[in-house]
Amino acid sequence: MCGIVGYIGPRNATEVVVNGLQRLEYRGYDSAGIAIHGEPEGLQLRRSVGKLINLVEHLSEAPARGNIGIGHTRWATHGGVTEENAHPHRSSCGEIVVIQNGIVENYRELKGRLIELGHTFDSQTDTEVIAHLVGHYYSQTGQLEAAVRQALGELRGGNAVVAFSVSEPDRIVAARLGNAGSVTIGLGDGEIFVASDMPAILDYTRTMIFLEDREVAVVSRDAVRMSTLTGEYVKREPVAVQWDPVSAAKGDYKHFMQKEINEQPRALMDILRGRIDQDAGKVYLEDLKLDDAALRRVERIYAVACGTAWHAGLLAKFIIESLACVRVEVDYGSEFRYRQPVLGDDALLLAITQSGETADTLAAMEEARNQGAPSVALVNAIGSQAARVADGGTIYLHAGPEIGVASTKAFTSMIVGAYLFGLRLAQARETLTPQQIREHIQALIELPGKVEQVIQQTESQCADLAEHYYHATNALYLGRQFNYPIALEGALKLKEISYIHAEGYPAGEMKHGPVALIDENLPVVCIAPRDPIYEKMLSNVEQVKARHGQVIAIGTVGDDDLAAKADHTIFVPETLPLLTPALTVIPLQFFAYYVALLRGADVDQPRNLAKSVTVE
Ligand code: G6P
């Protein structure tokens, strides 16, 4: 979620960078900082905790001037909200300054190595590790570009990194690893801009170049030289951006849904930011109002939601029961209040909602309030009604605006949000040790990268599959245990945007009805990752094949047995079983998207549906 800006040219870099940060403040407002270099002042670092206005005030007392600079608005991930943790960070020699958007997954290992080499750290951030690592290689090569390249070669995770050195004040080096942090370079007349998002620099230029994954750009006043991380020269023509807020928001994507599917790695990084402490084995939920004692008192949780969010509720049940040993019931908002639920003060209502405005979910929250049970909202829209009325506090998804009616990134963020809540409960109730929590945190840290892998590897496969099946009139989705909710979600995605009738079923229930539907024309999506129930799922695949159904299997990478049985197989990487749904759902999102495209349906605004259902 962090915002990044850089500038080199004749203007005062402070003004350009601060102006850009103002356009990006929605990306994070835990702290802000800039590093400016000028003559005779040299390097001027200014950092302030809190909103950008604090930095602006700091700058009015201690101005900074120069023709090269970088700036950052922070959404805290590693390390609390303090001035030392604010970016930019410096190398040991103090010559190199670095800002980052992303997570360095292996920062602890790198930090350990650097400490052994004699580096001392001023902050708890993962970004400072990058600064020291660049500094380490700089001391060997004496060249910033080479040092950044070498350092980035050792990072795991998705990152956008921007750096400059006071010994080379004629260039900024910007790089991108993975899709979690975008880097845009804006070309001016004798000046060049760098930003995480176009709006930051649109006041100055509309001629843009976008860095791709594993590319490095060396930016001087009048030239950009781009290459891959391994050093191959990259030639890319600049794009003239026609500024129209809607199309620009869609970027290069044809539909918001496609864009939002692709945004999932970033969304998942954003929900984790500032909330996990790998060293301590702890989870922090900053807006949760329930303390440890209150969390220990909870005997029952009612997860209440509608639509896709209800599927996330089903997953929340698995997650919370397994991590925190608290009983969870899952309800549709529209059913909850009319069935006269008996809550009591040891119950907690967990409202799960992207918009925070769904009338039925809000009604359930009201029912809880009437019965004296606190509500916690797992919600995306900042300041929405659900967030306001949740007396037990809010867990924001931070997925960014979701425009496509068919929910995608909000869903995977809800899974991770429920996971964080499950870990927070486990921490309070001591159902997991800090070491066990650490292992879950590690899996969460690795999840955005795995989601990215699934996106890269399955989109075109799903587009091909859609060609096979877009004429289907029915489809069946089967899954077990943690992937039963994904069978429901996959079926919902297909029916809501392509208008094909689709049913999701727990695979074990297939023999009690749906099996009658199976013939050679029925596509049957079988979600069968290697999890504790894998063997059972494999038997279900065989049962479908015995009746000549067309099996589209979603399995764990390397599963040749499954591939031999299915007509088509799509693989996802391994993760903790409880997290597999965040991976297996992605090909189903793509499949629905491409089927709908081929059927000429209105993907982002399917007929009869609405994004926020504010009526009963
Ligand atoms: C509508 C949307 C769905 C969404 C559901 C619940 O049906 O089309 O995508 O899952 O509402 O919305 P919420 O905002 O509460 O998550």
Residues whose N, C-alpha, C, O or C-beta is under 5 A from the ligand:
A	BS01	G6P	C306 G307 T308 A309 I352 T353 Q354 S355 G356 T358 V405 A406 S407 L609 A610 K611 V613
